[in-house]
Structures are given as structure tokens and as C-alpha cells.
Amino acid sequence: MTFKQMNISEPVCRALLEKNYSTPTLIQEQAIPEALTGRDLLGLAQTGTGKTAAFAIPIIEQLLADPTSQQKGAPRKIRALILTPTRELAIQIDESLADYTRYTTLRHTVIFGGVKQKSQTDELRAGTDILTATPGRLLDLMSQGFIRLDHVRHFVLDEADRMLDMGFIHDVKRLLPKLPPKKQTLFFSATMPDSIDRLAKSLLRNPARVEVTPASSVVEIISQSVYRVEKPQKKELLAQLLLGEAGHQVLVFSRTKHGADNIARYLSRRGITCESIHGDKSQNSRQRALSNFKEGRSNVIIATDIAARGIDIKGLDLVLNYDLPDVPETYVHRIGRTGRAGCEGRAIAFCSGEEVPMLREIEKLTGIKLEQRKHDLPSLEETKTAPVVNVARKVQAKAPADKQQGKQNNKRREGRKPAEPLKNTQQATVVAEKPKRHNRPAKPILARESQQKQSADKTEQASSRSAKLRSRYENYE
């Protein structure tokens, strides 16, 4: 089946063909026909399965069929709202909308936090048909009066389980009463914990259910392996592997923000061009790093789990788990950055002794035992003794040079003229026998002298005044 056979309009099909999208993915094939009818939809799918197009294409088709979209000069109202948890995913969805609506008159806008709002509010004032937003910035601009959702007819909640993980569910619940009761809701999530299941039931009315690629089967097309390596040796092993992967794109996952920056600095010192992204980076910095990575200006990027979902990096060769995640499902989302859209991918993990229980949980979830790889790094015991041997060698190598230098210094001292004796020995004796001065503090002496001087001045002034008084008294008499 092709998109044209799914009765997709000519402008959208033309835009899809330019992106080399001719055949829909499994979730698109199942979701698009259901969504085109205006029915609510519950989609269970991982990122990388093509779910952005699964909800974007039906929305575009229905907006194009809306008579109000054909009225020239009519003010544009927000008729479709797409809510997503992260800034990166919001930008990616907006980029996809730009591709799909290229040959239509529809307008789209994306808003997110972490940047100044003026450029976003300017676009909102100009009017938009489709708004992609993160929860925090959306609620903020609504409270300022820049956004009204009265005309929303299509609502997409993407990565609902990620919303829960990041603590955005409360923001979502605050937003729901602002939406019109009559609307189409498209609900997407990778997993369905009880809280997400309850939220879906409260939002959806008689939904069509589409489920593809369960969490444990995403990894089947990805070649996975693991190195047993202790924490102090991880950086050196990472540098060796990356030098061997020169020319390939590699995404490295770190558990912490500090760890990501630390790894990036180490690799830079080793001559490996890389960048790091995490929550403490500014939005512009994160966008620039991802853009450089996607466009091939840098081949290595170190990220925390902020990049574990929703980032579509085409042709990503390798995902490397520098730190194993605490939650096994997170491992699946991480390595899902490679092997996308049915392509093969590779994933390598580092596992220290303390991370072995995490590795067991991951293998239990995926049902796959990771291939054990060996490295040629010395053991920790050898590493500890190596510096002692090196220092001894340096001392032995340095000894002859020091001995030679000592001989040269002795020759210089021998060539010096002896010091002339003092001519005035008596003066020398006097100087030698001169008694030492007591180390009395100077400040008290000066203070005492000052006080004596002030006392003398006062006495003199008193005498002068007495003399004047006597003179006046004598004249008076």
C-alpha cells in the first residue's frame, strides 16, 4: 500500500515523495485510515516507528477539508494542538509539519521554554493553524493571553508516558479543561502504566486502538554487545572505540549532566570532536549541538536521557551506553535511536561490577543476552602499579644527568677567586659585638612619643593662656 492508495491529497503526497516517503510504516498504515474518520485513537508505539506522520497527516488532511481553511483573509485560529514533553521533540515535529505542509496554505508554529518568547508570540499574533507546544510554555502564554484554545478540533498528546516520567502530567490535567469538549483526541504512548491508562480512559471516547512494536521487540534488529569494564577504565575504552569508529556517527549516553560534560572534555583532549547535551545546557546550545551532529559537522555527541526519546537521527551508526540506566525500559529507548524505520543498528554497553544487576534486568526485559566483548586494557591492579615502575625508570634515567650536572657545578666553584679579607678588622669586631636590638614593636613607641609631644604642647598652651590672663589682669588693675 502507498500513501496515494490511502486517499492522501496530492499536495501532501507530493511533499512525502520529495522526502522519499512512498510506503507507510506499520503504524501509519493502521492509524491514518482510523484517524481520517475523525475517531479518537490510542496508539502504542516506540519512537522511530513513524508515529509523527501517523497523527500529522490525518490532521493536515482534515484541516485542508475544512471549509474555513479555504477562506482568504480570514483570521487564523489554532485548530490543532500537539502537546509533547521535550523541546527537541517539539522542534522535530514542527520540522516534519513543515515538510508535509510545504505545498499547502496551512501555517504551523512551535513554542517551548528555555528561550525568549518574543519570536514565538510574534508568530502567534500572525495566526497559526497547527500549534506544537511543551506544557510549561503553553500554560505560560495562555496565562498572558497570547493563546486561546477555543477553536481546537484536533488534540494530540504525544509521549504520554514520558510526560509522566518528567512530571508534566499535572500540567496536562490543568490544560484539559481549557480545550473544547468536542474534539478528536490522538493519544500516543510507548508504555501503558496504570496512571497513563487512567488518563487515556478519561480523555478518549470509543477510541481505535493501534499497537505496534512492543518494548521488548524494538531491539531485535539491533546488534547488541557489552564490555565488562570498571568505572576508572571507561573513558580510555571509550576513546579507543571512538578512534576506531572514525567517520561514523555515535551517540553516547551518560547517567548524569556532570558526567556528560566530563566525558566530552576528556574526549576533546584526546583529539575527538564531540559535544554534550543535557538539561543545564541552553536551548540554543542544545539545538546547535544536535544540528551539528545531524548534519555531520560532529560525529560524537554525549547526552543524558533528555535525548533518549523523540530525537530522530537518520543513519545513526552506533549507540553507546557509557552508564547503564537504572530503568531497563530506558535502555530500550536509548538504543532505539539507532536501527530506526527497519534499518539495522548497533548498540554497545559498558558494565562495571556495580552495574551487573542492571544488566541482568535489561537482558530479562529484552529477552536477549548481550554478546560479551573483551578489551585489551590492563587490569586495575596493573594500572595501580604502573606509575611506580615508570617513576623508578625516570629516576634511573635522570641520575647520570644529575651527576654530570653536579660535576660541572663543582668546577665552577673551583674556578672562583677567594673572597678578599676585611681591611678594618676592628670595625668588623665592633660590628660583631654590637648588642642586638630588642624586637620591640614600633607602633607602641611611636604612640608613646606622640602622647608625650601632645602633653608638652598642652602644657605650653596652658602656660601661654595663663600668661595672657595675667597680662590682662595687670592691665585691668
N, C-alpha and C positions, 0 to 999 in steps of 0.2 A: 504494500500500500504506500502511496505517495501523499504529500500534502495536497496536491491538486485533486486527488481522488477523495479527499476528506472535505471537499467543497470549500476550501480556503480561497478567499478572494484573490484576484490577480495581482494587485499591488503587494500584498503580503507574500504570496508565492514567489513573486519576482525578487523581493528582498531576501527571502530564505535561500533561493537558488544562488544569489550572489555570495552568501555565506557558506555555500556548499552543503546546505541542508535540503535534501530532497526526500529522504525517507525518515519518517518519525521514529523515535525511540519507543520502547515498550510502554512507558508511562504516558507518552504523548499520544500514542495510538489508542490507549484506553481512556485517557482523561479528556482529551479535546472534544470528542463527539458528545460526551455526557455534559461537559461544561457549556457547549454551544447551545444546548437546550435551555439554559438558564437554571439548571438544577444545582443545588448545593453539592459540594464534593469533598470527600475525605480522602486525602492522598497520603499513603505511607511509602516514602521513598527516600533514599540517600541522595546527597548532593552528587553531581556527576552523572545523573541518570537522565538529565534533560527536563527537569520539572519546571524550570523557569519558563520555557516555551509552552509547557503543558498548561499553565494558567495565563500566560501573557497573550498567546494567540487567540484563545476564545474571547478574552476581554476586548482585544482590538477589533475582532470581527463584530462583536455585538455593539461596540461604540460606533463603528462605521455604519451599521444598520440602523442606528438611532436617528430619527428624522431631525432632531435638534442639532446633530453634528453637521448637517448639510446647510444650515442657515448661516449665510455670510454676514459677518459683522456682529453676530450675537455674542454676548459676553460668555467667556468660557468658565464653566464651573467644574469643580473636582467631581468626576463621575465614577472614578475607580481609585481605590486606596489599597496600596500594597504595603503591609507592615512587616518589617524584618528586624532581626536583633542587632546586627552589626553594621557599621558604616561601610565596610568593604563589600558586604553582600548587597547593601542598598545601591552602591555605585555600580556594581556588576549588573544588577537587574536593570538599572536605568540605561546602561550601555546596551543591553540586549533590546530594550524597548526602542532605543534609537535605531538599531539595525532593523527591527521588524516594522517600524512605522515610517521608514525612510521615504516611501512613495505614497504616503497618506498625508492628510491635513491635521492629524492628531498631534497634540502637544503633550509633553511629559516633563516632569520636574522631580528632582530628588532633593531631600532635605535630611540633614543629620547633624549631630552635635560635634563639638571639638573644633569648629571653625566659626568665623564671624557670620552673622545671619543676614547681613545686608544683601549680598548677591542672591541668596535664597528668597528673601522677601520681595526683591525686585521681580523675580520670575513669577512668584505667586500673584503679585499685583497685575502682571501682564496676562494672567489666566493660564490654566492648565487643565487637561482632560484626565491625565493619569498621574497620581502622586505616589512616589515611593518614599517611605519615611522610616526612621527609627523612632521608638516610642517616646523617648525623652524630649527630643527636639519638636516632635509633633505636638505634644501636650503644651510645651512652652509657647510655641507660635499660636496655638489655639487660645491660650490664656491672654495673649497680647492682641487678639482679634485679627490676626493675619489669615487664619484658616477657619472655614466653616465646612461642615461635612453633611449639610442638609441634602445635597444632590447626589450623594454617593449611591450608586446602584450595584457596584461590584466591590467586594471586600475580600482581600487575600491576607491570610495570616500564615506567613512562611516561617519554617524552622521553629515550630511551636515549642518543641522540647528544649531547644536552645534558649528560647525566651524564658523558660522555667529555670534552666541552669544559671542564667545570668541575672535572675531576679526581676525580670520585666513583666511577669505575669500580673502583678498588681497594677502596673501602668496600663496593661491591656484591658484589665477589668474596669479601670477608670474611663477608658476610651469608649468602650462598647455602648454605654447609654447615649453617647453623642451621635451614634450612627442611626440612620433611618431604620425602622423595623422591617421595612420591605426592601430586601436587597438579596443578591446572590453572594454566598459565602463559600470561599475555596480555602480549605484548611489543610496545611501540609506539615508533616512531622516525620522524622526518621524513626522515632520510637514512640510508644504509647504507654507511658506510666499512668497510674491511676488518676493523678491530678490533670494530666493532659486529656485523658479520656473523658473526665467530667466536664472539662472546658469545651471539648468538641461537642458533647451532647447538648450543652446549653446554647451553643451557637448555631448548630446545623439543624435543618428541618428536612427529614427524609432524604439524607444525602446518598449519593452514589459513592461506593467505596472502591478505591483503586489501590492495590498493594503490589509493589514490585521490589525486587532486590532486598530481601531481608538483611539485617545487620551482619549475620554470620556468613552470607554468601558473597558479599562485596569483595572479599579477599581472595576468592578462588582464582581469579585471573591475575593476581599479583604474586610475583615470586618473592618469598619472604625468607629472611635468614637473620641470625643473631650471633653477635660476638660476645663471649663471656670476658669482660674486661672490668677491672676495678676502676673506681672513680678517678684516682690520680693519673691514670693512663689514658683516659678517654680522649683528651684533647690531642695527644700525639697520634693516636689511632685515627681520629677524625681527619687530622691534617694529611696523614698518609693516604687515606681513602680518597679524599678530595683531590689530592695531587694526581691520583690515578684516574680520576673522573674528569680530568681537564676537558673542557668543551661541552660537558653535559650539565643540564640544569639539576640542581639538588636543593631540596627543601629540608632543613634541619630543624627538629623540634626540641626545644628546651622547656623544662618544667617551670622555670622562673624568669622574670624580666631581667634580674641581675645576671643570671646565668647566660641568657641570650647575648647581652652586651659583652660579657666576659669572653665568651666563645668567639664573638666577632672580632674583638681586639686581638686575641691570640692568633686567629687565622690571618688577620691583616699583617701581623708581624712575620708570619710565615710566607708572605707574598701571595696570599689567596684573596682575591677581590670578593668582598661579601658585604651584606648589610643585615641589620636586625630590625624586626618589627615587634612591638608589644604595646600594651595599654598605656604606658608612660610616654610613648612617642607622640608627637603632634600629628594631627590628621594629615597635614601636608607632607610631613616626613614619611609617614606610612604609605601614602599614595605614591610618593616619588620612588620609594624603595620597591613597591610592587610593580610600578610601571617599568623601572629599570630591569627588574627580574623578568617580567613577561616579554619585554622587547629584546632581551638578550644582552643588555649592557652590563649586567652582573649575572653570574651563573650560580651563586650560592646565596641563600637567604636563611637567616636563623630566626625562628618565630616561636612565640608561645602559642597556647591553644586558641588565641584570638583568631589565628589563621587556619584553624583546624577544619572549619566548615565554611562553605559558601564561597571559597576562592577558587575560581576556575582558571587553572594554569595549563594551557594546552601544551601537550608534548612534554610534560614534566617527566624526567627520566627516573628520578630516584627520590624517595622519601626516607630520611634517616632519623630515627628516634634516638637522640643523644641521651635523653632521660625517658624511661618508661613512664607512662601516665598511671595515676592511681586508679582510674576507672577504665576497665577493659574496653568499653564502648568507645572511649575517646581514641584508643589506638586504631580502631576501625575507621573512625572519621579522619584521623590523621593520614593514614596510608591511602585513604580514598582520594587524596589529591593527585595520585598517580593512577594509571590504569582506568582513565575515565572514558566514558562512551564506548565501552567494549574493548579498548586498547589494552595491550599488556603493560605492566608496570613492575617496578622493583621497590622493595622496602627492606631496609636494614635496621636492626635494633642493637643498641648497646645494653648489656645487662650486667650490673655489678652483683656482688654477693647479696646485698640487702634488697635487690630488686627481683630476686628469683621468685618470690611469691607472686609478684605482679605478672611475671612472665607466665607462670602456671595458669593464672586467671585468664590471660589473653588467649592462651592455647585452648583452654576449656571453652571459651566463648566462640572462637572461630572454628574449633574442631580440627585445627591444623597444627601439627608440631613443627615449629620453626627449625629450619636447617641450621645446624651448629657449624660456625666457621672458626678457623684458627687464625691467629695473628702471630707475627714474629717479634712482638715487643718483649723485652726482658721481664722477668717476674719482679714483683715489688721488692723481694729480698735482694735480688741482683741490683736493682735500681738504688737501693739504700746504700749498698757497699761500693758502688761505682765511684761516687765522688771522693771517697777516701783514697782509693787507688790513684785516681787522677791527681789529687793533691800531692801524694808522695812522688809521683813521676815529675811533677812540676818542680818540687823541691830539689830532686836529684839533678834535673836538667839545669836548674838555676845555680847550683852550688859552684861549679867551675867558674862561671862568670863572676859570682860574688868574690871568689878567692882571687881572681885576676885583678878585679877592681881594688881589692884591699892592698895588693902589692903596689899598684900604681899610686894609691894614696900615701903609702909609706915612703915611696921615692920622692914624692912632692914634699913631704915633711922633712926628709933628709936634706933636700936642696935649699931649704930656707936658711937665712942668716940668723945667728943668735941675737936675742934682744940685748940692746946696749944697757949697761948698768946706770942707775940713777946717779947724777953728779952730786947733788946735795943730800948726802945720807942723813945729815942731822935733821933736815926738813922732813925727810921720809920718816925718821923716827918720831918726830913731833906729831906728824900726821897719824902715825900708827898708834901713838899713846894718847891721842886726843880722846877725852872721855865721850862716850856715846850720849847723845841727847835722849831725854826721855820722850817716848812717843805720846806726848800729851795732846789731846785734841785741840786743834787750833781755834775752833769756834768758841769754846768757853773763855779762852784767854782774850780773844777779841771782844767778847761780850763784857768781860770784867773791865778791860781798858776803856771801853765805851761808857760803862757805868761811871767809872772814876772821872772821865772827862766831863760827862754830863753833871756830876756832883760839883766839880770845880767851877763849871760855868754857872751853875745855880748860885753857888756861894759868892762868886764875883758879881752876879746880877743883884743879889741881896745887898751886898756892900755898897754897890753903886746907888741903889734905891735909898739906903739909909743915909748916905752922904747928901743926896739931893734933899731929903726931908729935913736934915739938919740945917742945910743951907737956907731952905725956905723959912724954917722956924726962926733962924737967926735974923734973917731979913725982916720977918714979921715983927720980931721984938724991937 
